[in-house]
Amino acid sequence: MLCIQHHFTDPYFNLAVDEYIFKHIDEDCFMLWRNDNAIIVGKHQNTLAEINLDFVQEKDIKVVRRMSGGGAVYHDLGNLNFTFTKTNKEPSKVDFHHYTRPILDVLQNLGVNAEFQGRNDLVIDGKKFSGNAEYILKNKILHHGTILFSSHMPDISGALKANPLKFKDKAVKSIPKRVTNVMSHLAQPISLDEFTDKVMAHIVATHDDCRPYTLTENDIKAIEKIRDEKYATWEWNFGSSPNYNFQQCIRTEGGTLEMHLDVHKGVIEQCRIFGDFFTTKDISAIEDTLVGLRHDKKVIRKQLNKFDISRYFHNMTADDLMSAMF
């Protein structure tokens, strides 16, 4: 088994690494890696319904869709991620217990009361510190998981604090859970680097034919291509969301403003605006101009800037319309 411990922290690149070792490296792999600030959403989730968009943009948090299912998770440099890829002779099956067992072993050897709970979580005293997801293709499996070691907790709660009332869809919703850092439960403090080394040493000691592997220049070029063409694109991270209906009502100086959007593959297909506001010009021009646009702040703001909104909605601004749409 190839053992990879790289130091890239670009979330777009690192999700591309997962796909690359799964699809393009035949040998089984184990990999440890970290992301700079990012929200990683499950393959089947509605991205906008999982994130606090204002907080995410203010903190410059990257949002990336992964190839596996499950819920949204927050990553920062205090979070250690692990990945297994494995080929079986028979068709693979989901087995969260098998791939999380080494992590539990390491923590229990450190005196931490860590255990498996529910469908795919690892917990300490009932609080989640690890979420896991798997992707299966024929006889090959990708398992990846998080380990909250010393993450910044306010950013986790702030980034994932979405308003579920805005969206009506059939996408898989994340279930908020109490979380904790491993560091808070260690009898003898160690650094994240030391913990990372312990995890890798345990894998090497308990698996046959382990050997270190460093990504080559050719590997990196191929990974960068996957990143640029997929994981760094709006189409993958937002446009691949399931179809949804968005609705939100806000109060403005000009009265209530209620926005209804039908969104397909991230693009607005229908827009209706209601409220007790007064108008000067026919607001259907605003509704029509939004149809065909991405449900994306930058794109919509650019389009609204072409209009004098106060002539359509008395005592309202483009900021009010933006607030109603996100």
Secondary structure, 3 states (H helix, E strand, C coil): CEEEECCCCCHHHHHHHHHHHHHHCCCCEEEEECCCCEEEECCCCCHHHHCCHHHHHHCCCEEEECCCCCCCEEECCCEEEEEEEEECCCCCCCCHHHHHHHHHHHHHHCCCCEEEECCCEEEECCEEEEEEEEEEECCEEEEEEEEECCCCHHHHHHHCCCCHHHEEECCCCCCCCCECCHHHHCCCCCCHHHHHHHHHHHHHHHCCCCEECCCCHHHHHHHHHHHHHHHCCHHHHCCCCCCEEEEEEEEECCEEEEEEEEEECCEEEEEEEEECCCCCCCCHHHHHHHCCCECCHHHHHHHHCCCCHHHCCCCCCHHHHHHHHC
